[in-house]
Amino acid sequence: MKLGNISTFALNNNLRLQFTRMHNNLADAQKEVATGKKADIGYSLGSFSSSTITVDNQISFIEQTKVTNSFVENRLSTMQISMGAMVDDANQFIASLTAELTGSMNKDVLNLAASSALGKFSSSMNVSQGGEFLFSGINSDSEAIYDYQGATGAAAKAAVQNAFVTEFGFSVNDPSASSITPAAMKSFIDGAFSDLFNDANWDSLWTGSSDRGMRSKISTRELVENPVTGHAKAFRDFTASSVLIEEFADGNLNSTTINQLAESSISLMAQSISGIAIEQSKMGVIEQRVSDATERLDFQKNVLTDQMSQLTDVDSYEAATRLNQIVIGLEASYAATVKVQSLSILNFI
């Protein structure tokens, strides 16, 4: 027996199909109203849906690069603050030594000034972030400067004392040290002592840093390298200046030779201050490059976000109207279904 098109089965089946289709449309419409995006990008855009994947990947890369840039900016800012503290400590050290040059040259005061300068310098140089020593370059797991007053600085301390003994034939605490003239001390400082801070000795005795800075990718095509590491001459001069006083000021040198020692120390520290200013300038250039790159990334992201919106966004007013129409249609479908299901041939017999 063939069912006719006007049978209750045909009517029920047609309503069922319409209901299923309208229910699916309702789910899509609700999603679009809630998110403001097309419910099915692939269905809506077809072959152009690959463009959304490309744009989305580009936006993700920009966001990741901006996060990296924020880390780089934090590292550079922290290093700038540390170098600012070094300059303040250096000026304080010079002030202390200058006051003693015009006064009694109290050995305890000189030694305290040098000890304080060394301790603060070590703290500033070994500043870390995320477990990485910022002034250590690519050797970020090693201290940028060894603690001259601690175990890691033992080799450097021994080298300084040995250089003095080699130069004069006795230690600074030997009574014979009082015979050392200012000229002889100046010759030692400019010669054997200065050699302790050349590239080879600095690398083996004083620092665990690399002469190469950390590199960071700050945009799609731009790579920057941190220009400041513990190998900079400014940091060597700071160390040399304070070590001179730390090691020799409380020995048996005569007053005129101690004056020469203090003058040489002040000269080295002044050079260090000038050198640190240069390193800060280098750092400032990189900070500006990172900032400019981040601004460009923000602009690129805005352009890509607008492009993505054009591909995936829906008209909120149109989506809400369509949702309302679907709801009305479903309500009508429910009512029709009830009417059809109540039909029976018995009502016509």
C-alpha positions in Angstrom: 0.0 0.0 0.0 1.4 3.4 -1.0 1.1 6.3 1.4 -0.3 9.4 -0.2 1.2 12.9 0.1 -1.8 13.9 2.3 -1.4 11.1 4.8 -0.8 11.9 8.5 2.6 10.1 8.2 3.7 12.4 5.4 2.6 15.5 7.4 4.4 14.3 10.5 7.6 13.4 8.7 7.7 16.8 7.0 7.2 18.5 10.3 9.9 16.4 11.9 12.4 17.3 9.2 11.5 21.0 9.5 11.8 20.8 13.2 15.3 19.2 13.0 16.5 21.8 10.5 15.1 24.7 12.6 16.6 23.3 15.8 20.1 23.1 14.2 19.6 26.7 12.9 18.6 27.7 16.4 21.8 26.4 17.9 23.9 28.2 15.3 22.0 31.4 15.8 22.3 31.3 19.6 26.1 30.7 19.2 26.5 33.6 16.8 24.5 36.0 19.1 26.6 34.9 22.1 30.0 35.1 20.5 29.5 37.6 17.7 31.3 35.1 15.4 30.1 32.9 12.6 29.0 29.5 14.0 30.7 27.5 11.3 33.6 29.2 9.7 34.3 26.4 7.2 30.6 26.3 6.0 30.4 30.1 5.8 33.7 30.9 4.1 34.4 27.7 2.2 37.8 27.8 0.6 38.5 31.2 2.2 38.5 29.6 5.7 42.2 28.9 5.3 42.7 32.7 5.5 41.4 32.7 9.0 43.9 30.1 10.0 46.8 32.1 8.5 45.7 35.3 10.2 45.1 33.6 13.5 48.6 32.1 13.4 50.0 35.6 12.7 48.1 37.1 15.6 49.3 34.3 17.9 53.0 34.9 16.9 52.6 38.6 17.6 51.2 38.0 21.0 54.0 35.5 21.9 56.6 38.0 20.6 55.1 40.8 22.7 55.3 38.6 25.8 59.0 38.0 25.0 59.5 41.7 24.5 58.0 42.4 27.9 60.6 40.0 29.5 63.4 41.7 27.5 62.2 45.1 28.7 62.1 44.0 32.3 65.7 42.6 32.1 67.0 45.7 30.5 65.2 47.9 33.0 66.6 45.9 35.9 70.1 46.2 34.5 69.7 49.9 34.1 68.7 50.2 37.8 71.6 48.1 38.9 74.1 50.2 36.9 72.5 53.4 38.4 73.2 51.9 41.8 76.8 51.2 40.8 77.3 54.8 39.8 75.9 56.0 43.2 78.1 53.6 45.0 81.1 54.7 43.0 80.5 58.4 43.7 80.1 57.6 47.4 83.4 55.7 47.3 85.2 58.6 45.6 83.7 61.0 48.2 85.0 58.9 51.1 88.5 58.6 49.6 88.7 62.3 48.7 87.7 63.2 52.3 90.5 61.1 53.6 93.0 62.5 51.2 92.4 65.9 52.7 92.3 64.5 56.2 94.1 61.9 58.2 94.0 59.0 55.8 92.5 56.7 58.4 93.1 53.2 57.2 90.0 51.8 58.9 87.8 54.3 57.0 89.5 53.5 53.7 89.1 49.7 54.3 85.5 50.1 55.2 84.8 52.2 52.1 86.4 49.6 49.9 84.7 46.7 51.6 81.3 48.4 51.2 81.9 49.3 47.6 82.9 45.7 46.7 79.9 44.2 48.5 77.4 46.5 46.8 79.1 46.1 43.4 78.9 42.3 43.7 75.2 42.5 44.6 74.4 44.8 41.7 76.4 42.8 39.2 74.8 39.5 40.3 71.2 40.7 40.0 69.1 37.9 38.6 65.7 37.3 37.2 64.0 34.0 36.7 67.1 32.2 37.9 69.3 34.0 35.3 72.2 36.3 36.1 71.4 39.3 33.9 75.0 40.6 33.5 76.4 37.1 32.6 75.4 37.2 28.9 74.9 33.8 27.5 76.5 32.2 30.6 73.3 33.2 32.5 73.7 30.4 35.0 77.1 31.7 36.2 77.7 34.7 38.5 78.6 37.8 36.6 81.2 38.7 39.2 82.8 36.5 41.8 82.6 37.6 45.4 86.1 38.9 46.2 85.4 38.7 49.9 84.0 35.1 49.7 85.0 31.6 48.5 84.4 32.3 44.8 86.9 35.2 44.9 89.7 33.3 46.6 91.7 32.8 43.3 91.5 36.5 42.5 92.5 37.5 46.0 95.5 35.1 45.9 96.5 36.5 42.4 96.5 40.1 43.7 98.6 39.2 46.8 101.0 37.2 44.7 101.4 40.0 42.2 102.4 42.3 45.0 104.9 39.9 46.5 106.4 39.2 43.0 106.7 42.9 42.4 108.3 43.9 45.7 109.6 40.7 47.2 107.5 40.9 50.4 103.8 41.2 51.4 102.0 44.5 52.1 102.0 43.7 55.8 105.7 43.2 55.9 107.6 46.1 57.7 109.6 46.5 54.5 106.5 47.7 52.8 107.0 51.1 54.4 110.0 51.6 52.0 107.8 51.5 48.9 107.8 54.8 47.2 104.7 56.4 45.5 106.5 56.0 42.1 107.1 52.3 42.7 103.4 51.8 43.8 102.2 53.7 40.7 104.4 51.5 38.5 103.0 48.4 40.1 99.4 49.6 39.7 99.9 50.4 36.0 101.8 47.2 35.4 101.4 43.9 37.2 98.2 44.9 39.0 96.6 46.2 35.8 97.5 43.0 34.0 95.3 41.1 36.5 92.3 42.7 34.7 93.2 41.9 31.1 90.8 39.7 29.1 92.4 36.4 30.0 92.8 37.0 33.7 89.4 38.7 34.0 87.7 35.7 32.4 89.6 33.1 34.6 89.7 35.0 38.0 87.0 37.5 38.3 83.9 36.6 36.3 81.7 33.8 35.1 80.0 35.9 32.4 80.4 35.7 28.7 81.5 38.6 26.5 78.4 37.8 24.3 75.0 39.1 25.5 71.7 37.3 25.3 69.9 37.5 22.0 66.1 38.0 21.6 63.8 38.1 18.7 61.7 41.2 19.1 59.8 41.1 15.8 59.3 39.0 12.8 62.6 40.1 11.3 64.5 41.8 14.1 67.0 40.2 16.5 68.8 42.2 19.2 71.7 41.3 21.5 72.1 42.7 25.0 75.2 44.9 24.6 76.2 44.8 28.3 77.9 41.9 30.1 80.3 41.5 33.0 83.2 41.8 30.6 82.8 45.5 30.1 85.9 47.6 31.1 83.8 49.8 33.3 83.2 46.9 35.7 86.8 45.9 35.6 87.8 49.5 36.6 85.3 49.5 39.5 86.7 46.2 40.8 90.3 47.3 40.4 89.7 50.6 42.2 88.0 49.0 45.2 90.4 46.0 45.4 93.4 48.4 45.5 92.1 49.9 48.8 90.7 46.6 50.1 94.1 44.8 49.8 96.7 47.4 50.4 95.4 50.4 52.3 95.6 48.7 55.7 99.2 47.4 55.2 102.5 48.9 56.2 102.7 51.4 53.4 103.9 54.9 54.3 101.5 57.8 54.2 102.7 59.3 50.9 102.4 55.9 49.2 98.9 55.4 50.6 98.1 58.8 49.1 99.3 57.5 45.7 97.2 54.4 46.3 94.1 56.5 47.0 94.7 58.8 44.0 95.0 55.8 41.6 91.9 54.2 43.1 89.9 57.4 42.6 91.2 57.7 39.0 90.1 54.1 38.2 86.7 54.7 39.8 86.2 57.9 37.8 86.9 55.9 34.7 84.4 53.3 35.8 81.7 55.9 36.2 82.3 57.2 32.7 82.4 53.7 31.4 79.1 52.7 33.1 77.4 55.8 31.5 78.5 54.5 28.1 77.1 51.0 28.9 73.9 52.6 30.0 73.7 54.5 26.7 74.1 51.2 24.8 71.4 49.7 26.9 69.1 52.6 26.2 69.5 52.1 22.4 68.3 48.5 22.8 65.5 49.5 25.1 64.3 52.0 22.4 64.5 49.3 19.7 62.4 46.9 21.8 59.8 49.6 22.6 59.6 50.6 18.9 59.2 46.9 17.9 56.4 46.4 20.4 54.6 49.5 19.0 54.9 48.1 15.4 53.6 44.7 16.7 50.6 46.4 18.3 49.8 48.1 14.9 50.2 44.8 13.0 47.9 43.1 15.5 45.2 45.7 15.1 45.3 45.4 11.3 45.2 41.6 11.5 42.4 41.7 14.1 40.3 43.9 11.8 41.0 41.5 9.0 39.9 38.6 11.1 36.8 40.4 12.2 35.8 41.0 8.6 36.1 37.3 7.9 34.4 35.8 11.0 32.2 38.5 12.7 28.5 38.5 12.2 26.1 41.5 12.2 24.8 41.4 15.8 21.4 43.0 14.8 20.9 40.6 11.9 21.9 37.6 14.1 19.4 38.6 16.8 16.6 39.1 14.3 17.3 35.7 12.7 17.3 34.1 16.1 14.0 35.6 16.9 12.5 34.4 13.6 13.7 30.9 14.2 12.2 30.9 17.7 8.9 32.1 16.2 9.1 29.4 13.5 9.8 26.7 16.1 6.8 27.8 18.1 4.6 27.6 15.0 6.1 24.2 14.2 5.2 22.9 17.7 1.7 24.2 17.3 1.3 22.5 13.9 2.7 19.3 15.2 0.1 19.2 18.0 -2.7 19.8 15.4 -1.4 17.1 13.1 -1.0 14.5 15.8 -4.6 15.1 16.9 -5.9 14.2 13.5 -7.7 10.9 13.2 -10.0 9.3 10.6 -12.3 8.4 13.4 -13.2 12.0 13.6 -14.7 11.8 10.1 -16.6 8.5 10.4 
